[in-house]
Amino acid sequence: MKTNFSAQKRHGAFSLIEVMIAIAILFIGTFAILDLISSSLANARRIQRPMVDAAVVLSYYVGITNKFDYGTISGNMSEIMGKQYSDFRYIFSSSPAPSDPMGTNDLVQLDAVVLPAAGQSREVVSAATTLFFDLGHATRGLGGGLMHR
């Protein structure tokens, strides 16, 4: 009587290769799920943190008077945007445009920088610069003659 040992052995267990392939597939699936969870947590953190743009500071000061005295103003972003932005501060400055140090073409350079509130890092969160034509600083007419105020 002959018995077939290979057929009996095959029904009893998995081979080492089969087990290793199953473990590899399990790890690939697990790491794919962990990557999805990690990216969704990072996106949730990004949504919870208020986004601050220095252009808001520029538009705030341009919208108030439309005239600028040269100098620097600083304050807390909560003054402009509400309490949820109290973790940020701003620095707004206006000066003659660098291309016109004498101030003859009436261009004013407006700069705004948003930083974390005092005591936190000094890393710039947002910065914006623009040139603005300001009639309040006009000194010459279109023909080059002096204007009377």
C-alpha positions as CSV (number, residue, x, y, z in Angstrom):
1,M,0.0,0.0,0.0
2,K,1.5,3.3,-1.1
3,T,0.5,6.6,0.5
4,N,1.1,10.0,-1.1
5,F,2.9,12.0,1.6
6,S,3.1,15.2,-0.4
7,A,-0.7,15.4,-0.8
8,Q,-1.3,14.9,3.0
9,K,1.4,17.4,3.9
10,R,-0.1,20.1,1.5
11,H,-3.5,20.0,3.2
12,G,-2.1,20.5,6.7
13,A,-0.4,24.0,6.6
14,F,0.6,27.1,4.5
15,S,4.1,27.3,3.1
16,L,6.5,30.0,4.3
17,I,6.2,31.9,1.0
18,E,2.4,32.1,1.3
19,V,2.7,33.4,4.9
20,M,5.3,36.0,3.9
21,I,3.2,37.2,1.0
22,A,0.1,37.5,3.2
23,I,2.1,39.5,5.8
24,A,3.4,41.9,3.1
25,I,-0.1,42.5,1.8
26,L,-1.3,43.2,5.4
27,F,1.6,45.7,6.0
28,I,1.0,47.5,2.7
29,G,-2.7,48.0,3.5
30,T,-1.9,49.1,7.1
31,F,0.6,51.7,6.0
32,A,-1.8,53.0,3.3
33,I,-4.5,53.5,5.9
34,L,-2.0,55.2,8.3
35,D,-0.9,57.6,5.5
36,L,-4.5,58.6,4.9
37,I,-5.1,59.2,8.6
38,S,-1.9,61.3,8.9
39,S,-2.7,63.5,5.9
40,S,-6.3,64.0,7.1
41,L,-5.1,65.0,10.6
42,A,-2.6,67.5,9.0
43,N,-5.5,69.0,6.9
44,A,-7.7,69.3,10.0
45,R,-4.9,71.1,11.8
46,R,-4.5,73.5,8.8
47,I,-8.2,74.2,8.8
48,Q,-8.3,75.0,12.5
49,R,-5.4,77.5,12.3
50,P,-6.7,80.8,11.1
51,M,-5.2,81.9,7.8
52,V,-3.8,85.4,7.9
53,D,-2.9,87.5,4.8
54,A,-1.0,90.8,5.0
55,A,-3.1,92.2,2.1
56,V,-6.0,92.6,4.7
57,V,-3.8,95.1,6.5
58,L,-3.1,97.0,3.3
59,S,-6.8,97.1,2.4
60,Y,-7.8,98.2,5.9
61,Y,-5.5,101.2,5.9
62,V,-6.2,102.1,2.3
63,G,-9.9,101.9,2.9
64,I,-9.9,104.1,6.1
65,T,-8.6,107.4,4.7
66,N,-7.0,106.9,1.3
67,K,-4.3,109.3,2.5
68,F,-1.0,108.3,4.1
69,D,1.4,109.9,6.4
70,Y,4.9,108.4,6.1
71,G,5.7,106.2,9.0
72,T,5.0,102.9,10.7
73,I,2.0,101.6,12.6
74,S,1.8,98.3,14.4
75,G,-0.9,96.5,16.3
76,N,-2.7,93.3,17.0
77,M,-4.6,91.6,14.1
78,S,-7.6,91.3,16.4
79,E,-8.2,95.0,15.9
80,I,-8.8,94.5,12.2
81,M,-10.1,90.9,11.9
82,G,-11.6,89.9,15.3
83,K,-10.7,88.0,18.4
84,Q,-9.8,84.8,16.7
85,Y,-6.7,86.5,15.2
86,S,-5.3,87.7,18.5
87,D,-2.3,85.4,18.1
88,F,-1.0,87.6,15.3
89,R,0.4,91.2,15.1
90,Y,1.0,93.4,12.2
91,I,3.4,96.1,11.1
92,F,2.2,98.6,8.5
93,S,4.5,101.2,7.0
94,S,4.3,103.8,4.2
95,S,7.2,105.6,2.6
96,P,8.0,107.3,-0.7
97,A,8.5,104.7,-3.5
98,P,12.1,103.6,-3.8
99,S,12.1,104.5,-7.5
100,D,11.2,108.1,-6.5
101,P,13.1,109.1,-3.3
102,M,12.3,112.8,-3.9
103,G,8.6,112.1,-3.9
104,T,8.0,113.9,-7.2
105,N,5.8,111.2,-8.8
106,D,3.5,110.9,-5.8
107,L,3.9,107.1,-5.4
108,V,3.7,105.8,-1.9
109,Q,5.1,102.3,-1.1
110,L,2.8,100.5,1.4
111,D,4.3,97.5,3.3
112,A,2.5,95.1,5.6
113,V,4.0,92.3,7.6
114,V,2.1,89.8,9.8
115,L,4.0,88.1,12.6
116,P,3.0,85.9,15.5
117,A,2.0,87.8,18.6
118,A,4.7,89.0,21.0
119,G,6.5,86.2,22.9
120,Q,6.1,83.8,20.1
121,S,8.5,83.1,17.1
122,R,9.6,86.0,14.9
123,E,8.8,84.1,11.7
124,V,7.0,86.1,9.1
125,V,3.5,84.7,8.5
126,S,2.6,86.9,5.6
127,A,4.0,90.0,3.8
128,A,2.7,92.3,1.1
129,T,3.9,95.4,-0.7
130,T,2.2,97.6,-3.1
131,L,2.6,101.0,-4.7
132,F,-0.2,103.5,-4.4
133,F,-0.8,106.9,-6.1
134,D,-1.6,109.3,-3.3
135,L,-3.1,112.7,-4.3
136,G,-2.6,113.9,-0.7
137,H,1.2,113.9,-1.4
138,A,0.9,115.6,-4.8
139,T,3.3,118.4,-5.2
140,R,3.5,118.9,-9.0
141,G,0.8,119.2,-11.7
142,L,0.6,117.3,-14.9
143,G,2.6,119.9,-16.7
144,G,5.4,119.8,-14.1
145,G,4.4,123.1,-12.4
146,L,3.8,123.3,-8.7
147,M,0.2,122.7,-7.6
148,H,-1.4,125.1,-5.1
149,R,-3.1,123.5,-2.1
